[in-house]
Amino acid sequence: MKIELRNFGPIDRLQFDLNKDLHLIFGQNAIGKSYATYGIYCLIKNIKNKSFRNRYFYYRDLDTNDFHKFIKNTLKNRKKQQRIDLSLKYKTLIENELRLIILSGLQNSLRNTFSSLHNLKNRFTNKNFEFIIYLSDSEKIRIFADDEGTLDLEYLSKKNKLEFILKDTKTTKFSLYSDDKKQFGKGKEDDFLIEFVRFSIGNVENILKRLDHDIRDIYYLPASRSGLYQALSAFTPMIAELTQNRFFMQNKSIELPSLSEPLSDYFIDLSTVDKKNSNKEFTEVINFLEKEILKGAVKYDEKTKRILYLPQNVNLELNLSEASSMVAELSPLVLYFKHILNYKYSSLNPQDRFFFDGYYQRRSAPRGYDILFVEEPEAHLHPEIQVKLIDLFVQLTNQKLKIFITSHSNYMFNKLNNLLIKKDIKENKVKVYHLVHTKEGPGIRKICR
């Protein structure tokens, strides 16, 4: 699956390929790297782990089912027609269901993150922003905004001809064809109506499954991780939860700090750690970070909700505010590997009625992969450590983990090139996005490998 951002804030056009495992977004300051990762994060958050079957469980309430009403009225008014083209109206029904499942949450996520969706349009070209999700070469979903930033959705497929055919045969008198291929036939009209609803639910469910793309969960580690954590750690849970719903609050005299949704999710992750959740598959990664880079252990105090650093060979516990800037920046990453990845609180306790992932708490192959966004991992790090981190990220691509990195570091960029030359990582697993200024806003000048 590929996702393309167009006219998104300062960005002209940027396409992400989710079939790749390691993504390095590289460029100068203030060129739109965070805009890109914030946008893709909000979109993926609202298309993953969705299920349509909760809405039409066992096809109940057929009289209020839009697919049932549509086909029933069509057959009722067919005027003895032998063949009826259902394509255009059926496409609208599919789009309506996708709007219901995706757009409300995405609109809220974008508003939480960027405050004014009106300002998200490309000011270089004055074009409104859009997301294009390529499900295949012949199928895509286009999510676009109007001048005020209100979202709408369009489902586009080259294979979308749907026809009802009335036959002379008894057993398949009522038949449905898709792109001239028979899908099913029934002898009785009532049986055909029920099967049509089942067929339609299956179609929407199939689209959602491909939108999910086996994504299990997403995590975002922002720039200035330690400073943000220390500033808000005392009241993180309250602020983070409230800011994600601040546009629905009735008491307008209450003003809340404007936290972007990736930031508020980051604070929720850190404030809901359960030490009983332990990731044994990341033991080697954790040992490398603690022993080779940090020279000490990172632990979480559940009573105080604080991250602590324990230097090697010293009987000492330090808050992050007392530790070095390198330790403070990398400690949250260690905590994610220890207790947060695989155990995201909002997914273990979902409030989204369309959320469904039967494999979430399993450790089996079908459970899918996670996506980890890391902004500026090189911050406060010596070049030698920056290079070691790239080695670590390459290693992590073998752990059912896809990684998006934003960076200004030539050291990390050059190290990744060297790893590709040495074939320490396959080039079909990596994509580098070099953002540069153009007349129509920042875009990709060159994609390395």
N, C-alpha and C positions, 0 to 999 in steps of 0.2 A: 504494500500500500504506500502511496505517495501523497503528501499533503503540501499544497502550494499556498503561500501567502501572497496576496496581491494588494498593492496600495495600502499596506498596513502601517499606519503612522509614517515614519520616514522611509519605510522599505518599499521599493518599487515592485520587486518580485523575488521570491525565495522559495525553493522547493526542497522539502525534506523527504528522504527515502527511508521509510521505516524498515526496509529489509536489511539495511546496514546496521552494524552493531556499535560502531564508534563514530561519533560526529564531533568534529572540531570546528567551531564557528569563530573565525579569526578576523580581526580588523582593528582599526584605530578606535580611539575613544569617541563616544557620542555618534556612532554610525548606525545603531539600531540592533545590536546583538541581543540586548535584554528585551527589546520589543518583540523580536522574533521568538525567543524562548518563552516569554510570557504568553504570547499568542498561541503557540503550539501546545503549551502546557494546558491552557484553558480549554482548548478544543479537545485534546485527547482525554482530559478529565471528564468531559461530557459526552463522549462517544464510546468509552470503554465499558465493558460489563453491563450492557443493556439487554433486556429481554422483553419481548412483546407478549409473551404468553400470560403474564400476570394480568394484563389488561383484558384479555379474552380467554380466561381460564375455562378450559373444556367447552368453549364456544357457547357459553351461557348468554342469556338476554339477547337473543338473535334479533328481536324487534328493534333494539336500540343499537345494533351493530351496523356501522356505516356500510360495510361491504355487503352485508345481507340486504339492507334497505336498497342499495344501489342495484344489485342484480335482480331483486324481486320486482322493483319498479320497471326495470328494463324489460324483463320478460312479460310483465303485465301489459306494457304499452308497445309490444313488438309488432302488432298489426299483421300477424301471420308472416312476418319476415323470416326467411330461412337462414340469414346470416347477418349478424350485428357486430360492428366494430366497437369494442369496448375500450380501446387503447387510451384515448385522451382522458376520459373521465376516471378510468382506473389509475392512471398515473397521478392524477390529482389526489385520489384517496390515499395512495402510497405516500405522497408528499405530506399530506395532512398528518398522518401517523408519525412520520419522521420529525415533523415540526413539533408535535406534542412531546416526543421523547427527548429531543435534543435541544431545541432552540431556547426554551425557558431557562434551563440551567446554564447554557452557554452565554446567553444575554446577561444573566446575573453575574457570572464569573468575569466577563469582560468589563462590566460596569464596576465591579469591586476592584478590579486591577487597574483600570485606566480612568476611572471616575467619569470622564466625558467621552461617550462613544462618538459624538459628533466630531471631536478633535482627532479621532483615529483615522480619518480620511487622509489620503496623500496630499499634502499641501503643495508639493511640487507640480502635480498634475490636476489637483482638485477632484480626483476620482475617489469614489467610496471604496472601502476595503471589502475584501472577500476572501473566503477560504475555499479551495477546491480540493476535494478528496477523491483521488483516483483509485477506485476499487479494482479496476482492470483497464485494459486498453479500450474497452468498449463501454465502460460504465463509470460514472462519477457522480458525486454530489457537490453541488455548488451552494455555499452559504454566503449570502451577501447582505450588505447594509444599505439602507436608504440615507438620505441627507441628514437625518436625525440620529442615525446609528441603530435604528430598529432592524432586527435581523429577519430574513426570510430564507427560504430553502427551495432548491430545484433539484429534482432527481432526473438525470440524463442517462439514457441507455440506447445503444444502437439496436438492441434486441428487445423491443417493447410492444410489438404488435399482438394484441389480444382480441380474439373473436369468439362469439357464441354462435354455434351452428345447430340448427334444428334439423334432425335427421328423420328418415322414415323408419329406421330400425327401432325395435322396441326396447332393447337393453341399453342402447346408447342414444336415445332420442334427443336428450339434452347434452350437448358436448361442448367442451371448451378447448380452444386451440391457441397456442402461443407460438408466434413466428412459424405458422403453418404446421406445427407439431402438436399432435393431440396430447392433452394433459390428462383428461378424464372424460368419461361419459356416463350418464345415468338414465335409467328408464323413466323415473318419476321426477317431477319438478321439485318437490320438497327435498328429495335426496340430493338433487343437483345444487340447490341453494346452500345446504349444509356443507357440501363438498367444496363449493366455491369459497365459503368463509374459511374453511380449513386450508385451502390452497393459498388464499390471500395472507393469512396469518403466517404460513410457512414462508411466503415471499418476503414479508417484512422481517421475519426472524432471520432469514438468510442474509439480508442486507446488514442487519445489526451484527450478525456474527462476523461478517467480513469487515465491518467498521471496527469491531473490537480487535481484530488482527492479533488475537492471542495475547493482548496486553492485560497483564494481571493488575499492576498498579503503577503509579507514577509518584516520584518524589522530587522535591526541588530544594537544593541548597544554594541560597542566594549569596551574592557578594557581601563582604563585611559580615560574615556569619557570626563571628564572636561578638562584635559590637552590638549587633541587633539582638542577639540572644541575651547579652548582659543587660541591655537597656530595658527589656520588657519581660525578663524572666519572672519577676515577682508577680505579675498579673497577666501572664501570657494567655491562659485558657479563656479568661473572661473576654479580653479584648479580641482575641482571634475569632472566637465564635460570634461575638456581636458584630464585628466589622463585616463578616460575610453576609449579614442580614440587615445592615444599617439602612438600606433603602426601603425596608418594609416597616421600620419603626414609626410608631404613631407620634411619640413625643419628640417633636423636632427641636426642642430646646436642649436635648442631650446631644452633645457633639462627641463623636468618637474619632480617634486617629485614623487616618486613611492608610490602611495596610493593603497592599496588593494581595490578591488571593494566593499566589505562590508563597508569599511571606507568611500570611496567616496560617496556611497549611504547614509550613515549616515549624512555626511556633507550636501548633497543635501536636505535631509529631513529637517534638522534644518534651512537651509537657504531659504526654500520655504514655510515656515509656513504662513498660512492664518488664522488669528484669527476669521474670519467669520465662519470657520469650527469648530464646537464645538461638543464634544462627550458627550451627556447627559448620555449615558449608563455607563460611567465610573465615574460619579459624586461621588459615594461612595468610589471608589478607590482613586480618587484625594483628597477627603477630608481626608481620612486616612493618605495618604502620607504627606499632607501639615500640618494637625493639630496635628497628633500623632507622626510623625517622624521628619519632618523638622521644625516644630514650626514657620511656615511662609508660605507665598504664592509665587508661581513661575509664572512669566508672561513673555511674549515675546514682545519686542519693535520692531515693524515692520519697523520703520525708520532706526534704527541702526543695525537691524538684530542681536540683542543680547538678551540673556536670563538674566532676572533680578530676584533677590530674595528680598522679602519684609518681614522682621522679624515681628513676632506678637508683638503688643502693642508698636511698635516703628515707628515713622515717618521717614522711611529710605528705600532707594533703593540701592541694592548692585549688582555690576557685579559679575559674578561667581568667578573671580580672587580675589575678596575681601571677599568672603564668606568662611565658613569652608569647609574642604575637603569633609565631609559627604554631605553637601548641594550641593556642586559643582558636586559630583558624581551622586546624585539622581535627580537633577533638570531636566536633559535631559529626564529622564524616565517620570517625571510628564508632561513635555511638549508633549511627545508622546501620553499620555493618553488624554490630553486636545485637541490637534489640529492636530496631525499627523496620528494616527491610523484612518483608514477608508478614509483618504484623501491624500494618497501618490501621490505626484506631478507627478512622472513618469508614474503612472497608469491613472491618470486623463488626462494626455497629452501623450499618448503612441506614440512612433515612430516605434514600431515593427509592421510590416504589418500582422503578424500572431496573434497579440493580439486581444482577444475578450472576454468580460465579460459583458453580458447584465445586470447583477445584481450589478455592481460595486457600484453605487451610491444609491442603494436601502437599506432600513432598514428592509427588509422582510426576512423570513426564508430561502429562497433558495440562499441567497447571499454568502453562504460559510463561511469559517473561515480564520483568519489571523494567521501567525506564527511570533513569536517574539523571537529573539535570544538575550540573555543578557550574556555578558562575565563578570565573576567575580563580581557579584552584591554585594559581601561582602566587596569589597575594601573600606578602610577607615571607615568601620562601626564597632561600638561596637558589641560584640556578642549578646547583647539583641536586637539590631536592625536587625541583620542578621536573627535571629529567627522570628521576626515579618515579614520580607520580605517573608520568606517561606510561612507563613500564607496567605500573600497577593497573592502570585503566585498560591497557591491552590485555592483561591477564584476566580482568573481570569480564571481558566479552565471552569468556568460556563458562560463565556462571549464570546463564539465563538472565543476563542484564545488558540492556542497551544504554549507552551513556552519551549524553549531550554535554559538551564542554564549550563555554565561551572563554576566550583568552586573548590577551595582547602579547603573549610571550613568544618571542622568536625561538627561545630554547626548546619549548614544548613542540612548536611547529617543526623545527628542524629534527628533533629527536624522532618524531613520528615518521617523518620522511625517511630517516635512516632505518627505522624498523621495517618500513615497507621495502626498502632496497634489499635489506638482509632477509626479507621474507619471514620475519618473526611474527608477522600478522598478514593474513591474506588481504590483498587490496580490494577484493569484493566485499569485505566486511567494514571498510572504512570510507568515510566521505568527509572532505574538508571543504568548508564554505568560506571563501575569501571575500569579505564584503568591502566594496569600494564605492565612492561617490560617483553618481552619474547625473545626467541632466534631469532625470525623472525620479531621483532619490537613490539611496543605497541599494545596490544589487550585487550579484555575483559576477565578478570579472573572470574568475578562473576556479574551476573545481579540480583540486588535486586528487589524482587517482580516481 
